[in-house]
């Protein structure tokens, strides 16, 4: 036995010798190796044995005992606690000392310690353990202490060394071996008397948690983590630890042979198998005719595997590969292993799990199979083992191979999840699918449908459930199912999927818009409210009021809302088409609206006669920033209907060619001559060409269709030569065209609030803020400015303004979109003003407002002023128009434009030099917009009539085309 012990402690002795330490064991320690014992006894000469717990022992239970005797404590099970074997000696010179002892705790449990003068080192597997300590009063108290450990502990061969003042350094391992299953190892560095940092240098392929330790860190002892990269082969590498003349070298080997075929089940917990890749039998138990095979083609992968070559199916000529275990009571474990059972079946046995677990691995001939099982322990689980053998369960196999062995404790509770949790079937949706996913399950999953539904999968193994399994459900269109369930169970764990299936044929009153596209409305026939959301008075009806079999009914003016959540359905910058049959039964107007699209809310109003259903059909394109998008049917806000009906609901994603621009406006001023927009081309077959108005330039005027499909930002530059109001950038691809509004001012800063409010504007009220929502219907870009308090209150006495200096004297027009609302009663109380110099126009309703002003001292203050109004005000899109060049026309006016009033309507004769979208706006004397018409005009002579009958008064008419405009004062 002494030879084995010598092998284990040689590395420490070699280092001690190199560092010239003095062995004082026999000088001061008494009976340090228990060789004074003459019989097994709890009386141990020279030692204090607390409660006589320890005894001397001379059997071979401790493999590295020194001589014949060692000290131990053993019991049949459970945990040892509060034990201490100690010795007090005196007469030592003060100074630094090193104590070394051989010790162990069964199954590497820990919880026991070698100690000396208040310093201690925890004990795990059979090995030498050391303590560095100080003697300050000539005395030493040392020994072996158990706080709480396994059922068996032992110690032997205490040695004492005087360190003096020379540097001393040690590590607790002599070698580290890595592979793809064991990529992380630790070692412990400690020492004393160092005068410089300790340096740690790893080989290529290994990284260390620390590469330098201060003398204090070494004195206290530091654990170092070494991590292998999983790909570098290391034959004889080394980790060197050195400080001055003291040094250590740890042998490092690593193999990546299994990298391509071993992926651990878990990386957040330890694999309880000693060597998962089966390259060595170290750490395994068992018996019989088993070995490590390195013959090419025999391992599943990598360098090695275990091979059974049994001659019988019994001890001792059978074969068993065992791992000692202390099973935790009422705990779940998962075992996974690759096995090739060549000539018969073999057994997987968990012993000590209370009850034992046994699984028979079938014969697989020359095929490797994966065994993946759950082991659940009982209340009385404890010491035992996990075994793969050819004996238990009356198995017959003798030749077998084992590789990639894993065993983990499962900490998490089992889960069983289905998605979706509701299924709806009808005449056009006879097949639906759902996913079943389970984690940490102990039993297979069974799925039971209601009558009328068949499934393509009714059983799922608990291992397959980890990745999720998709199940198809088919409706026979015979049974009416309302509130049915598909039951999904695994052991005591269960969940259900609600099933509604309707055997109504709507073929006589429903024909889908598209047969090659998916209707994104799950229940287009409104058979149930299960797939819808909303609030208030809404129900499914099936009487004579229904359009076809069943319809939804919403009762009362804003009495309820039928909502359909679009999160996860609509996608950014994508175009959709919506169609439905709707009715208000002659009670007023209703609407289908969509919010949260990253664009102003979509509204599609409708009104029908009594007993009449009409078709609503519209297209929308989502913006780039979706925020809980929702489509709804109601009669809130300005709608008036007290009855709403809906049926045959459809929504499809369109794949038509499209050009999408975000945002839809370019804004320039004297501080900001650069701006950009996001451009996306969908399903285009031709490149996009870009046309810009005078005063704006672009680096490239063509976008490749392929590049546009991924989306890109396009940058524009303003030359600051003149103002641009309502200019247009045109994007064209084949017959497809989209326009982008351009506003540019040489004097007004940040008129559309797309930049922080501090840029250009001042306010005497800190609560007036930029807002990004779509509540203000006249918002022109991504932002507007508002102030809001609770309904019923009144806003008063604040101003948002900008003072422009150095503006040429002359005539100007200030325009802005604004509102002042009392939400408590829906009124527009006035009391807010768009101001320009000493002039202003009162904001009465949500509209565009205009103020004329004369600049006489090269300065102008403009903005938004609240005297006293309702609880919510909002403003956006300030524009400053220079009227000086040609009377009321701008200095970059349109050629050949004339306006006049005929038959109480405004007429405009417009001569264009190229095709352009043209806008004619009519304002009253107070600056309120009365009418507006936008038309696409051809180059040459055009006449446009604005269809708004005018009363007597004074009007301002503005014509805008291609970034140029002309304004006219007309009197009727």
HUZIGI-V680779 format. One record per backbone hydrogen bond with DSSP energy under -1.0 kcal/mol. CO is the residue of the C=O (numbers start at 0). NH is the residue of the N-H. E is the energy in kcal/mol with one decimal. If there is no record, write none. Layout:
# HUZIGI-V680779
co/nh/e
CO/NH/E
CO/NH/E
This chain:
# HUZIGI-V680779
co/nh/e
0/4/-1.8
1/5/-2.6
2/6/-2.0
3/7/-1.7
4/8/-1.7
5/9/-1.4
8/12/-2.1
9/13/-2.8
10/14/-1.8
11/15/-2.8
12/16/-2.7
13/17/-2.2
14/18/-2.1
15/20/-1.8
16/19/-1.4
21/161/-2.9
23/27/-1.6
24/28/-2.5
30/33/-1.2
31/157/-2.0
33/36/-1.3
40/55/-2.6
43/46/-1.9
47/85/-2.4
48/51/-2.4
49/52/-1.6
54/71/-2.4
56/69/-1.8
61/64/-1.4
69/56/-2.5
70/154/-2.3
71/54/-2.2
72/152/-2.2
79/148/-2.7
82/145/-2.9
83/49/-2.5
84/143/-2.7
85/47/-3.3
86/141/-2.2
88/139/-2.8
94/134/-2.5
95/162/-2.4
96/132/-2.1
97/160/-2.5
98/130/-2.4
99/158/-3.0
100/128/-2.9
101/155/-2.3
102/126/-2.0
103/153/-1.7
104/107/-1.5
105/108/-1.1
110/146/-2.4
110/147/-1.2
111/122/-3.0
112/144/-2.7
113/120/-2.3
114/142/-1.8
115/118/-2.1
118/115/-2.8
120/113/-2.2
123/104/-2.7
126/102/-2.3
128/100/-2.4
130/98/-2.9
132/96/-2.6
134/94/-1.9
137/91/-2.4
139/88/-2.7
140/116/-2.6
141/86/-2.3
142/114/-2.0
143/84/-2.8
144/112/-3.0
145/82/-2.0
146/81/-1.5
149/79/-1.6
150/74/-1.9
151/105/-2.5
152/72/-2.2
153/103/-1.9
154/70/-2.2
155/101/-2.5
158/99/-2.6
159/23/-2.3
160/97/-2.7
161/21/-2.1
167/191/-2.1
169/189/-2.3
173/250/-2.4
175/252/-2.1
177/254/-1.5
181/178/-1.3
182/227/-3.4
184/225/-3.4
186/223/-3.4
187/171/-1.2
188/221/-2.5
189/169/-2.8
191/167/-2.8
197/212/-2.5
198/241/-2.0
200/239/-2.1
202/205/-1.8
204/228/-2.4
206/226/-2.8
210/199/-2.2
212/197/-2.9
213/217/-2.2
214/218/-2.5
215/219/-2.2
217/190/-1.4
221/188/-2.7
223/186/-2.1
224/208/-1.9
225/184/-2.6
226/206/-2.3
233/253/-2.7
236/251/-2.7
238/249/-2.7
239/200/-2.2
240/247/-2.7
241/198/-3.0
242/245/-1.9
245/242/-3.0
247/240/-2.4
249/238/-2.2
250/175/-3.0
251/236/-2.5
252/177/-2.8
253/233/-2.3
255/258/-1.8
257/260/-1.4
257/261/-1.1
274/277/-1.9
275/404/-2.7
280/283/-2.1
284/321/-1.4
286/319/-2.3
287/289/-1.5
288/308/-2.6
290/306/-2.9
294/297/-2.2
304/292/-3.0
305/401/-2.3
306/290/-1.5
307/399/-1.1
313/317/-1.1
316/310/-2.8
316/311/-1.5
317/288/-2.8
318/389/-1.6
319/286/-1.3
320/387/-2.1
321/284/-3.3
322/385/-2.4
324/383/-3.0
330/376/-2.8
331/409/-3.2
332/374/-3.0
333/407/-2.3
334/372/-2.7
335/405/-2.8
336/370/-3.0
337/402/-2.3
338/368/-3.0
339/400/-1.8
340/363/-2.6
340/364/-1.5
344/396/-2.7
345/360/-3.1
346/388/-2.0
347/358/-2.4
348/386/-3.4
349/356/-2.2
350/384/-1.5
351/381/-2.0
352/377/-3.1
356/349/-2.9
358/347/-2.7
360/345/-1.8
363/366/-2.2
368/338/-2.6
370/336/-2.3
372/334/-2.7
374/332/-3.1
377/329/-1.3
377/380/-1.4
381/326/-2.7
383/324/-2.6
384/350/-3.0
385/322/-2.1
386/348/-3.2
387/320/-2.8
388/346/-3.0
397/309/-2.0
398/341/-1.6
399/307/-3.2
400/339/-2.2
401/305/-2.4
402/337/-2.6
405/335/-2.4
406/271/-3.3
407/333/-2.5
414/438/-1.6
416/436/-2.7
418/434/-2.7
420/497/-2.6
422/499/-2.2
424/501/-2.1
429/474/-3.0
431/472/-3.5
433/470/-3.5
434/418/-1.8
435/468/-2.4
436/416/-3.2
438/414/-2.2
444/459/-2.4
445/488/-2.5
447/486/-2.8
449/452/-1.8
451/475/-2.3
453/473/-2.7
457/446/-2.7
459/444/-3.5
460/464/-1.9
462/465/-1.1
463/466/-1.1
464/437/-1.8
468/435/-2.6
470/433/-2.3
471/455/-1.7
472/431/-2.6
473/453/-2.3
480/500/-3.1
483/498/-3.5
485/496/-1.8
486/447/-2.8
487/494/-2.5
488/445/-2.6
489/492/-2.1
492/489/-2.9
494/487/-2.6
496/485/-2.3
497/422/-2.9
498/483/-2.2
499/424/-2.6
500/480/-2.6
505/508/-1.6
522/525/-1.5
523/648/-2.5
528/531/-1.5
532/562/-2.2
534/560/-2.8
535/537/-1.2
536/554/-2.2
538/552/-2.8
540/550/-2.0
542/545/-1.7
547/549/-2.8
550/540/-2.9
551/645/-1.5
552/538/-2.0
553/643/-1.9
555/558/-2.0
558/536/-2.5
560/534/-1.7
561/632/-1.7
562/532/-2.9
563/630/-2.2
565/568/-2.2
565/569/-2.1
573/621/-2.5
574/653/-2.6
575/619/-2.2
576/651/-2.3
577/617/-2.4
578/649/-2.7
579/615/-2.7
580/646/-2.3
581/613/-3.0
582/644/-2.2
583/586/-1.8
588/640/-2.7
589/605/-2.4
590/633/-1.8
591/603/-2.1
592/631/-2.9
593/601/-2.3
594/629/-2.0
595/626/-2.4
596/622/-2.9
601/593/-2.2
603/591/-1.8
605/589/-2.5
607/585/-1.3
608/611/-1.9
613/581/-2.8
615/579/-2.0
617/577/-3.1
619/575/-3.0
622/572/-1.4
628/565/-2.6
629/594/-2.5
630/563/-2.8
631/592/-2.5
632/561/-2.0
633/590/-1.8
635/638/-1.9
641/555/-3.2
643/553/-2.5
644/582/-1.7
645/551/-2.4
646/580/-2.8
649/578/-2.1
650/519/-3.3
651/576/-2.3
657/681/-3.0
659/679/-2.5
661/677/-3.3
663/740/-1.7
665/742/-2.4
667/744/-1.4
671/668/-1.8
672/717/-2.8
674/715/-3.2
676/713/-2.8
677/661/-2.1
678/711/-2.0
679/659/-3.0
681/657/-2.1
687/702/-2.9
688/731/-2.6
690/729/-2.5
692/695/-1.8
694/718/-2.6
696/716/-2.3
700/689/-2.9
702/687/-2.6
703/707/-2.6
704/708/-1.3
707/680/-2.2
711/678/-3.2
713/676/-1.8
715/674/-1.8
716/696/-2.5
723/743/-3.2
726/741/-2.6
728/739/-2.4
729/690/-2.5
730/737/-2.5
731/688/-3.0
732/735/-2.2
735/732/-2.7
737/730/-3.4
739/728/-2.6
740/665/-3.2
741/726/-2.3
742/667/-2.3
743/723/-2.9
749/752/-1.3
750/877/-2.8
755/758/-2.0
756/760/-1.2
757/759/-1.3
761/800/-2.8
764/767/-1.5
768/785/-2.5
770/783/-1.7
775/778/-1.7
783/770/-3.1
784/874/-2.5
785/768/-2.2
786/872/-2.3
789/792/-1.8
794/868/-2.5
797/865/-3.0
798/763/-1.3
799/863/-3.0
800/761/-2.6
801/861/-2.4
803/859/-2.1
809/854/-3.2
810/882/-2.4
811/852/-2.6
812/880/-3.3
813/850/-2.7
814/878/-2.5
815/848/-3.5
816/875/-2.4
817/846/-2.1
818/873/-1.8
820/871/-2.0
821/825/-1.6
821/826/-1.0
826/821/-2.7
830/866/-2.8
830/867/-1.0
831/842/-3.5
832/864/-2.8
833/840/-2.1
834/862/-2.1
835/838/-2.1
838/835/-2.5
840/833/-2.4
846/817/-2.6
847/928/-2.0
848/815/-2.1
850/813/-3.2
852/811/-2.7
854/809/-1.8
857/805/-2.0
857/806/-1.0
859/803/-3.5
860/836/-3.3
861/801/-2.4
862/834/-2.4
863/799/-3.1
864/832/-3.0
865/797/-1.6
866/796/-1.5
869/794/-2.2
870/788/-2.2
871/820/-2.9
872/786/-2.0
873/818/-2.0
874/784/-2.4
875/816/-2.9
878/814/-2.5
880/812/-2.3
885/888/-2.3
888/885/-1.7
889/892/-1.2
897/908/-3.0
899/906/-3.5
901/904/-1.4
903/949/-2.8
904/901/-2.8
905/945/-2.7
906/899/-2.2
907/943/-2.6
908/897/-2.3
909/941/-1.6
911/939/-2.7
915/936/-2.4
917/934/-2.8
918/959/-2.4
919/932/-2.2
920/957/-2.6
921/929/-3.5
921/930/-1.5
922/955/-2.1
923/926/-2.1
927/923/-2.3
930/921/-2.8
932/919/-2.8
934/917/-3.6
936/915/-2.0
939/911/-2.1
941/909/-3.0
943/907/-2.6
945/947/-2.4
952/971/-2.8
954/969/-2.9
955/922/-2.7
956/967/-2.8
957/920/-2.6
958/965/-2.2
959/918/-2.5
960/963/-2.1
963/960/-2.8
965/958/-3.1
967/956/-3.2
969/954/-3.2
